Amino acid sequence: MASNVTHIHGGIVAGGEQDEPVPEVIAALEEMLERAKAGKLAGFTFIGQEGDQAFHASVGFLGTFAMIGALECAKLFLIDMQNDEE
């Protein structure tokens, strides 16, 4: 069944190909940096989108079921956002 899939809808983000900073993204990253500097952040998984390319990175201590649960919550949030746009 998957052999006939040619693309998945949802690759375009607000701002398109512009190289303008997004203040909300900067604020969230700065908050995570402050947590890391304070020794409160032991590890993280980051999911980002640059233009039409999505990517992820994981570093530090990641071996908890709590993180898997948080990842599932983030996944459901992204699915709900996508469904609201359609």
N, C-alpha and C positions, 0 to 999 in steps of 0.2 A: 504494500500500500504506500509506503514512504517513497518508492522509486519515482512517483510522479510529482513530488513536491519540487517546485522551482524556486520558491522564496517564502519567507515568513514575514508577514506584515508587522511593522512596528520598529523599523530601524532608524527612523528619522526623529531627531530630538528638537526641542524648541531652540531656536537660534541657528539651526542648520549648520552651515560651514563657517559661520562667523568666528573670529578669534577674539571674542569679547569675554572678559572674566564674568563669571556668574557669582554674585556676592554670597548667595546662600551656600554654594559649594565651598567657597573660601572660608566662610564662617564655620562650617561643619568640620573642615580639615584642620582649621586652627584649634577648634575645641578638642579634637582627637589628639593633636600634637601636645596640647597642654596636659591632657590626661597622661600621655606617654612620658612627658618630662617629669610629672609628679610621681611616676612609678605606679600609676593606677591601671595602666593598660598593658596587659601581659602578652597579648597577641590580637591579631585582627585579620579578617578577610574583607577585601575591598572589591567592590564591583563598580566599574565606571563605564562611561560611554563618551567616546571622542568622535564627533561626526557620526558616521553610521557604523562605527566599529565598537563593540562591547569588549571588555577585558576584565580580568580579575587578578588579584594578587593576595597571597596569604603569607604572613610572617609571625614568628613568635610562638607562644604556647597556644595550641589550637585543639587539644584533645578533650573537649568536654561535650556532653550531650546538650548542655545549655546553649552552646554555640550552634549546634545543629538545629535546635528549636528556633533560635533567633534567625537563622538562615531561612528556615521554612516560613517564618512570619514575614521576612523581607520578600521572599518569593511571592507569597500570597498578596502582599501589598502591591508589588509590581504588576501582577496579573489583574488585580482590581483596577489599578490605574489604566492599564491598557484597555480593559473592557469598558471603562467609563468613556474613553475616547472614541470608541466605535459606535 
